[in-house]
Amino acid sequence: MEFSPKENTIDVYSKKYKRHDSYTIDVDLEKSTIDYGNLITSDNETTRNFSQPENFVVLECVDRPLERGHFSKRRIEQKRG
């Protein structure tokens, strides 16, 4: 995944998806958060932070289809055991 430093910020990296009207995902290293933008929702905030290693897998699973040109409004769901 190729995230670049976001302009006028510290420790925030951003990725724009040109195939999707520059839809953006931001990763804030200082706050340890992932902002999936307004079209991708999640059932709780734990998938939007660095608290679990699998959250990086979720980020990859969101990034890959966007990178390939596939997009629809998505919901990230976390199974509870």
N, C-alpha and C positions, 0 to 999 in steps of 0.2 A: 504494500500500500504506500502510495507516495503522497504524504501530507507535507505541506510547506508552511513555514512560519506565517501566521496571519499578520497583516499590516497593522501597525500601531498597537500591538499587544506584546505581552511578555509571556512566554511559555504556552502560547496557544497555537496549535497547528490546524490547518484547514485543508480540505480537499474539495475542489469544485468539479462537478460532473458536467462537462460541456454538452454532452448528449441530452442533458435534462435541464436546459435553460439555466445552467450554472448552479444547480442544486448543490448545497454545501453541507458538509459534515465537519464539525469542529471537535478537536480534542484539546482539553485544557489540562496541562500537566501540573500546574500549581494547585488547582482545585480537584484534580483527579476525576474529571468528568468527561463524558462524551455527549455532545449535542448532535442528535440525528436530524435536526431540522424540524419543520412543522408538518411534514407529510408522513413521517414515520413515528409511530407512537409505541409505547411499551406499557405493560400492565403494572409495572412498578419501577421505582427509580434505581433499583439495584443493577439493572442492565445498562444503566447510563453512568456507571462509575468504574473505578478500578478495583473494587473490593474483591472480586472473584476473577481468577485467571480466565474462566470461560467467557467473560465479557469481551475479551479480545477476539475470541472465536466468533461471537455474535457480531462484532464490528466487521470482521472479515466476511461473514455471511451476508451482511448488508452491502458492503463495499463491492463485492465481486459481481453481483447482478447489475448494479449501477454502472460499473466499469464496462460491462459487456453491452450496455445499452438497454437492458430490461428495467422497467420501472412500473410500479403501481403503488398506490398507498399501501403501506405495510404496517403490521402490528407485530411487535416483538413480544413474545410470550415466554414466560419462565415457568417450567414445571416445578411444582413443589412436591417434595418427596415425603 
